[in-house]
Amino acid sequence: MSQPLVSIIVPTYKSATTLAACLESIKNQTYPQIELIVIDNHSTDNTVDIAKTFTPNVHVRGPERSAQRNYGVEISKGKYVVIIDSDMELGPKVIEACVEKTETSEQVGGVVIPEESFGKGFWAQCKRLERSFYVGIDWIEAARFYRKDLYQKLGGYNESLVSGEDWDLSQRMGKISKIDRVPEFIMHNEGHLRLGTTLKKKYYYAQKFAEYLKANKTTEQVGAQTGLFSRYKIFLSRPGKLFRNPILGIGMLFMKTCEFGFGGFGFLAVKVKSR
């Protein structure tokens, strides 16, 4: 198999607590032909200093992560591009598996890399359980590994979107090429997750979600993506897994219900303000 260059783009913003582990996991990939590019959004901690210990390709760009990602792809040299968040850690064979998948089929333009969560505290364990149900669910998972030429043909991430932008790009890619998946995993560091923090985050992103809905109003996945009952259907379809630890299962359902509730409040708040 040929070994084309793969450019890994990591957008950062005050990412000092997780960035070293993220970049170390990229450094430790079994695939050798990797270009690492970090695009920082004016961090005030030592994010940039950490990044420079791993790569000279450190640039400053904003205002949001979609613009950071697109700029990283614009200056990249690889045949393929991978978008990795700074709180993620790659399994050692992730890039190798993605290249093998795309090099053996010209029809594949994007690759889904499934995610597992880890972190400290009860709510992080609930998030880990939740995410474990999503592996293999097409309307939840989004591609992160792309053919650069097709990425650029689509214009990359929609920079007007702050919420749902991963789904948006992956769904647009799926209309012009095949989206495949690999069995290797990304580990998503939730840190010491607190319920209040995750609810505030859902409220914020829900306020931005109307733009995603507007851009994807004819996309069939949207109904499932925005529905609490579609998530509950996934969870309840595997009761043995959900209630293997009853306290954890109930906690996860409670957390997810609260997230949808706060998301709904955030979405409605924007609607009321716009009138």
GUMI-447748 format. One record per residue: residue in one letter; x, y, z of N, C-alpha, C, O in turn. Coordinates in steps of 0.2 Angstrom, whole numbers, plus 5000, padded with zeros to 4 digits. Atoms other than C-alpha are relative to their C-alpha. Layout:
AXYZXYZXYZXYZ
...
END
This chain:
M500449945000500050005000500450065000500950065004
S499749935000500650184996499950035007499550025010
Q500149964994500950305010500050074999500550115000
P500149935002500250475005500050045007499950015012
L500049964994500450615017499350025003498950034999
V500649984997499150645030500150065005500550065009
S500049944996498850815038499550005005498949995004
I500550004995498150815055499950075003500450105005
I500149934998497350985060499750005007499249965008
V500249994993497151025079499850075002500350115003
P500249934998496151185083500050005008499849955011
T499949994992496551245101499750075002499750124999
Y500149934996495951375113500049985008499649945010
K499950024993496551365131500049935001499649905006
S500050075000496951185129500649975003500749915002
A499450034997498451165140499949945004500449905004
T500050064996497751035151499949934996500149884999
T500150075004497350905137500550004994500549944991
L499750005007498450955122500649965000500749924995
A499450045000500050865127499849934998500249904994
A500250065001499150705128499749994993499949934990
C500350005007498250735111500650004995500649954991
L499550005005499850775102500549945001500849924996
E499650064999500850635110499649944996500049904994
S500450065004499450515103500150004993500149954989
I499949995007499750585086500749984998500949954993
K499350015000501650575088500149925000500549904996
N499950084999501450385092499649964995499549904996
Q500350045005500450335077500449954996501049974995
T499650055003501050185068500150024992500550004989
Y500049975007500750275051500550065000500550105004
P499549954999502350375048499950074996500350124998
Q500049945005501850505034499550055003498950055000
I500549954997501050635045500350075001500850085003
E499849934999501050825045499550025006498950025005
L500449974994500450905062499950074999500450114999
I500149935000499651075061499550025006499049995007
V500449984994499051165077499750074998500250114996
I500349945001497851315074499750035007499250005009
D500249984994497651415090499650064999499750114995
N500549945000496251545094500250055005499850065010
H499849944995497251675104500049985007499750015011
S500050034994497451565119500450055005501050075003
T499649964995498051655135500449965005500749985010
D499650044995498751505144500649974996500850014991
N499450025003500351405138499849954994500249904993
T500250055006499351305124500550014994500849954992
V499550005006500551375110500749985002501049944998
D499350034998502151335120500049925000500549894998
I500050075000501551155122500049984993500349934991
A500150025007501051145104500750004996500949964992
K499449995004502751205098500649955002501149944999
T499550054999503651065107499949944996500349894996
F500250065004502750945095500150024993500249974989
T500049985007502751045079500250074999500050115003
P499949935001503351205071499450034996499450094996
N500649985003501751215062499450025004498949995005
V500549974995500851325075499850074997500250114996
H500249945003499751465068499450025005499149995009
V500649974996498451585076499550024995499650064990
R500649985005496751605068499449995005499349965009
G500750004997494951635074499550014994499750014988
P500249994993493651675077499749935003499649935009
E500350064997492851495079500449944997500849954993
R499650065002493451315077499949984992500449954990
S500050025007492751295059500450044996500750014991
A499549965004493751445053500749975001501149974997
Q499450034998495251365062500249944996500749934993
R499950075004495051195054500150024992500549994989
N500049985008494751275036500750034999501050014994
Y499349975001496351375038500549955000501049954996
G499550054999497351225044500049954993500549944991
V500050045006496751125029500350044994500650014989
E499749955005497151275017500750005000501049994994
I499350005000498951275022500349935000500949925000
S499750075000499151085023500249974994500150004988
K499750035006500150975011499749934999499949904994
G500150075001499350805013499449994995499150034993
K500550035004498250705002499349995004498850005001
Y500550014995497150675017500050055006500650075007
V500049964994496650785031499549975006499049945004
V500450034994496050735049499950065005500350105006
I500249954995495150855061499949975007499549935008
I500050034993495550815079499950065005500350115005
D500149954995494950915094500649995005500949935006
S499450004996496250955107499949965007500449955010
D500250054994495350845121499949934997499649895001
M500050075003495550695110500749965000501250004999
E499450045000496850555110499849944995499349914996
L500150055005497050435095500349945002500849935005
G499750065000497250255096500649994995500650034990
P499450005004498950205089499949994992500450014988
K500150025007498250135073499550044996499350014990
V500549965003496950265069500250024993499850014988
I499849985007497850345054500149954995499949954989
E499950065004498450185047499449974997499449954992
A500650035002496750115047499650044995499350024990
C500449965004495950265039500450014993500050014988
V499650005006497350275025499849944996499749944990
E500150065003497050095021499349994997499249974992
K500750005002495150115020499950054994499650034989
T500149955005495350265008500449984994500249994988
E499650015006496750204997499849934997500049934991
T500350065004495850034993499450014997499149974994
S500649995004494350124987499950074999499950125003
E500049935002494250284977499350035002499250095002
Q500749984998492350294982500050035006499550075008
V500149984993492750335000500350075000500950084999
G499749934999492950525003500050025007500450075009
G500049984993492650525022500049945004499749895002
V500050064996492950405036499850025007500150075010
V500249994993492150395053500549965005500649915004
I499650034995493250365068499650005006499550055009
P500550004994492150305083500450025006501050035006
E499749974994492450385100499849965006499249945006
E500150024993492550325118500150065004500650105003
S499949954996492450445132500449975006500349915008
F499750014994493450445148500150065004500150125001
G499949944996493650565163499949985007499849925009
K500050014993493450585181499250025003498950065000
G500649984997491850585192499449964997499549934992
F500650045001490050505191499850024993499649984989
W500349985006489450615176500549984994500249974989
A499550025005491050575166499849934998499949914992
Q500250075001490550395168499449994996499349954992
C500649995004488850435162500150014993499849984989
K499949985007489450515147500449944996500249934990
R499750065003490550365143499549954998499649924993
L500650055002489050255144499650024994499549984990
E500449975005488050365133500449994993500149974988
R499650005006489450375120500049934997500149924991
S499950065002489650195119499449974996499549924992
F500650025004487850175112500050024993499750004989
Y500049965007488250285097500549974995500449984989
V499550035005489650175089499649964995499249924996
G500450035005488950125072499350034998499050014993
I500749975002487450245072500250064995500550114997
D499849955005487650345056499850075001500150124999
W500349935000486550495060500350035006500150095007
I499749974994487550525076500850014999501050075000
E499349995001489350495071500150044994499850044989
A499849965006490250615059500749984998501149965002
A499450025003491750585048500550055003500350115004
R499449954998493450665054500650004995501050044995
F499450015005494650595040499750014993499249984992
Y500349995007494350665023500550014995501150024996
R499649985006495050675006500150074999499550104999
K500049935000495750845005499750034994499450094994
D500349975006495250874987499250015000498950064998
L500750004999493450834991499850055005499350085005
Y500249954995493450935007500050074997499650114999
Q499949945003494051084997499450014995499250074994
K500549995005492751054984499350025003499050065000
L500649984996491351064997500150075004499650095007
G499949944997492151225004500249995008500250035012
G499950014993492551135021499550015004498950015002
Y500549994995491651175037499650064998499950114996
N500449945000490251295036500250055005500050045011
E499749954995491051445045499450045004499550075009
S500549974997489351515049499749965006499249985010
L500350044995488951365060500549995006501149985005
V499650014994489551355078499749935004500149905008
S500350064998488451205082499749954994499449984990
G500250055006488151045071500450004994500349974989
E499650005006489551085060500449944998500549934992
D499750065001490350915061499549964996499649934991
W500550035004488650835055499950034993499949994988
D500149975006488450965042500549984994500349964989
L499550015005490150935033499949924998500049914992
S500150075001489950745035499449984995499549944991
Q500650015005488250745027500150024993499849994989
R499949975007488750855013500549954996500449944990
M499550055003490250735010499649944998499849914992
G500450065002489050585010499650014994499449954991
K500349995006488150664995500449994994500149984989
I499550005006489650664984500549945000500849924995
S499550055000490650514990499749955005499249965009
K500250044994490550365002500350015006500950035006
I499749994994490750385020500149935003499649895004
D499950074997491550225028500250015007500250075010
R499850004993492150185045500649955002500749914998
V499550054998493650105054499849985007499550015011
P500250034993493649995070500550035006500450025011
E499649974995495050095079499650065003499250095000
F500349954996494550225092500350075001501050075002
I499849944997494750405097499750005007499249985009
M500250004993494750425116499950085001500350125000
H500249934999493850585121500050025007499749995012
N499949984993494450665137499550055003499550115001
E500549964997492950735147500250045006499950085008
G499749974994494050785161499549995006499249935007
H500450014994493150805178499350034998499250095000
L500649975002491450825171499550015005499349975010
R500549984995490150915181499350014996499350044990
L500750005003488250915177499950074998499650094992
G500249935001488051105178500450024994500250064990
T499649985006489551125165499749984994499750024989
T500250035007488851015152499350034998499150034992
L500749965001487051095154500150074997499850094992
K499949935003487751265151500350004993500150044989
K499750015007488751205136499449984995499450014990
K500650025004487151125129499550064998499350074993
Y500449945001486151285132500450054995500050084991
Y499649965004487551385123499949984993499850024988
Y500050025006487651275108499349994997499250004991
A500750005003485751255106499850074998499450074993
Q500249935002485651445104500350014993500050054989
K499749995007486751425088499749954995499949954990
F500250065004485851265082499550024994499549984990
A500549995005484551355072500350014993500049994988
E499749995007485851395058500149934997500149924991
Y499950075002486251205057499349984997499349954991
L500750035002484351165055499850044993499650014989
K500249965006484151305042500449974994500249974988
A499650035005485651235032499949934998500049914993
N500150075001485051055033499349985001499149935003
K500750014999483151075033499749944996499249914997
T500250055004483050945019500449935001500349884998
T499650064999484250815027499649965005499349985010
E500550044997483350665033500249985007499849965011
Q499850024994484450635048499850055006499950035012
V500149954996483950795056499549995006499650005012
G500550014995482350735064500349955006500149965012
A499850044995483250595073500550035005500650025011
Q499549974996484750705078499750055006500050065011
T500349954995483550835087499549975005499250005009
G500650034996482350705095500349965006500749925006
L499850044994482550645113499749934999500149895002
F500350075000481450495109500449964996500549904997
S499550045005482650435095500649985004500949935003
R499450024996484050435108499849955005500149905006
Y500350054995482950345121499949934996500049884999
K500150075003482550215108500749964999500749905000
I499350035001484450185105500249975007500449915008
F499850034993484750165124499649945002499849895005
L500450054997483250065128500049934996499749884998
S500050065005483549945113500549955003500649895001
R499550044997484949875124500050015007500550035011
P500149994992484249865142500649975004500749995009
G499550044996485549735147500750055001500950055007
K499449955000486949865143499850065005500250085009
L500349944996485950015150500049995007500250045011
F500150014992485549945167500549945003500349925008
R499650044997487049835169500350035007500349995012
N499949964994487549965182499450055001499450104998
P500649965000485750035187500150075001499850114998
I499949934998486350185195500350044995500150104993
L499749965005487450235181499550014994499550064991
G500450005005486150195168499450055001499350094997
I500549954998484850305177500350075000500050114998
G499749945000486050435179500250034993500150094992
M499949985007486450435161499450034997499450084993
L500649985003484650445156499850075003499550114999
F500249934997484350595168500550054997500250104996
M499649955003485850685161499850024993499850084991
K500249995007485350665143499350045000499250084996
T500649974999483550715148500150085001499850124998
C499849934998484250875156500350044995500250104993
E499749965006485350915141499550024995499650074992
F500549985005483950905129499550065003499350104999
G500449954998482951015141500350075000500050124998
F499649945000484251145143500150024993500150084991
G499949995007484551135124499450034997499450084993
G500749975002482651165121499950075003499750124999
F500049944998482751315132500450054997500250114995
G499549965004484251385123499750024993499850074991
F500249995007483451365106499450045000499350094996
L500649954999481751445112500250075002499950124999
A499849944998482751585120500250054994500050114993
V499849965006483451635103499450024996499350074993
K500649995004481751615094499650065003499450105000
V500449954997480951735107500450074999500050124997
K499649945001482351865105500050034993500050094992
S500049985007482251865086499350034998499250054993
R500749975001480351915087500050075001499550105000
END
